[in-house]
Amino acid sequence: MAPKARLAAYKVCWNAGCFDSDILAAFDSAVSDGVDVISLTVGGVVVPYYLDAIAIGAYGASDHYVFVSASAGNGGPGGLTVTNIAPWVTTVGAGAIDHDFPADVKLGNGGDGYSASLCLEGSLDPKSVKGLCDRDINFRAQKGEVVKKAGGIGMILANGVFDGEGLVADSHVLPATSVGD
């Protein structure tokens, strides 16, 4: 770390998502504040550069000699799962180190409906909170809030076929583990 380095953080994501207007405003603020480096860990889907707020903001920042580094995303394996691919952005992917955090999980049988399998708000019966939450539709950490509100004491988050063995470090409100498809 550079001895005189300072850190500035700009919030662009909220409970409802990460909005293009907030991403662009953060890039503009960072450039105005005189930063030398922008490191961004927000991704999305691959779209043309002229529709990609991160690509647009990064282009403006690089035009002011600001180095921009962005995450490659949390998708995959599969085609078109790497995000932040504009040539003026240094895109950083996960390393090849196997991060294995084993946890014992004992499942019973039985099933809830589709909404309950996704741990959507109001979908869990507090008398029988069980099973696991599938990744889809609502945010991963939000699923844990739904489980906790229904009386659950832990959560298992199941990756879908397109998530592969992806593991994302989320700040959950209760003990949680992630399993592959």
N, C-alpha and C positions, 0 to 999 in steps of 0.2 A: 504494500500500500504506500502511496506517496505520502510523505510526512505532512504536507499541507493540504491534502485532499479533503474535500467536504462532500457530504452526501445530501442530496435533495430527493424527496419522494413526492410523486404526483399521483393522486388517486384517480383511476379511470374506470374501476369496476365497482359495481354496486350489487345489491341483492337481485335486481332485475337484469343484470348483465353489464357488459362493457360497451359503452356507446361510442360511435365514431366521433361525435362532437367532443366528448371528454378526452379521447385519445389525441385528437388534433390539438385541442386546447393545451394538453400536457406537453406535447412537442413544442408548441409555440412558447409556452411559459419557460420550459427548460432552455430553449435557445435564448430567450430574452434574459434569463438569469445568468447566462454566460457559461453554461456547462460545457465540458470538453467531451464527455461520454454519456450516452443514453443507453441503458440496458433495460430491455423490455421483455417481460415474460408473459405476454398476452398473444394468443394465436386465434385462429379461426379457420375458415375454409379458404381454399385457393380461389381467388377471383382476379380479374384483370387489374393491373396496377392502378388504373384510373378510378376503380371502385374500392380500392383497398386503403383504408384510412392509415394503417401503419406504414404502407409503402409511400403514401403521399407525405405524411408527417416526417418520415425518415429522409425522404428526398429533400424536403425543405431544410431539415437539420444538417444534412451532409453538405448542402449548398453553403451553409455557414461554418463549414469545417468541423462539425461535430461528428464523432465516431458513433455509429449506431449498431448495437448488438441486440439480437432478438432470438427468442427461443424458436426451435423448429416445430414445436407443438407436442401434444401428448397423444396423438393418434397413431394408428398403425398396428401391426404391420400392414402394408398394402400401398397401392398406387395412390398418388395425390393426397398423402397424409402429412407431408411436410409443409409447414406454413412459413410465412415471412421470407419469401424466396426472391424478393427484389434484389437485383445485383448490387445496389448501393447499401445493402444491409448485410452485416456479418451474421449469418444464421448459425446458431449453435444447437447441436443435437445432443442427446444423452450419450454417455460413455458406454463402453462395452463391459464394464464391471458388473458382475451379477450381484444385484442388491436383493438378497433373499432374507426376509424377515418372517420366519415361520411362526405360525400360531395354530393352536389346536382349536378346531371348531367341531362341535357335535350338533348335527342336524336331525330333526325328527322328520316325519313325513306329514303330508297334508299340504294343502295349497289354498291360497287366497285368490281373489280376483286379480284382474290385470292391473287396476289402479293400486291395489295393495302391493303387488309385486314391484311396482315402481316407487313405493313409499310416497305417494302423493298426499298432500294435505287433506286430512279428514278420511283417509282410506283405511286406516288400521283400527281394528277392534281392540280397545284397551284390555278386554278380558282374555284375549289370546294373541298378544303380540308375539309373533314367531316367524320363522322363515328368513328370507334374505331379500335385499333390495337390488333390483336390476338397475344398471346405469342406463339412463335415457330420460328425456323430457326435462325434469327438474334438476337443479344443481345437486352435486354429490353431497355437499355439506348440509344442504337443506333436507335431504333424506334423513339424516341423523336427527335433525330437529323434530321431524315428524315422528320418528321412532321414539324419541325421548318423551314427547308430549303424550304419546299413547302408552307410556309406562315402560317402554323397553329400556334395558340396561346396557345394551351393546348392539352393534350392527355389523352385518356381513354385506359387503357391496360386491355384486357379481358383475364382472366385465362381460360385455356382449361379444359377439363374433368379430365385430369391427374394432373393438378395443384391444384385442389380443391379450397380452399379459401386461398391459400398461398399468403402471402404478403411479398415482398422483398424490403428492403430500398435501392433504387437505387438513384444515383445522376443524376437526369434528367436536361436537359438544358431548360426546360419549365415546367409550372405547369402540373402535371400528377396525375391521380388517377387510382386505380386498382379495378376491379370488378370481382366477382366470375362467374362461368359458369352458 
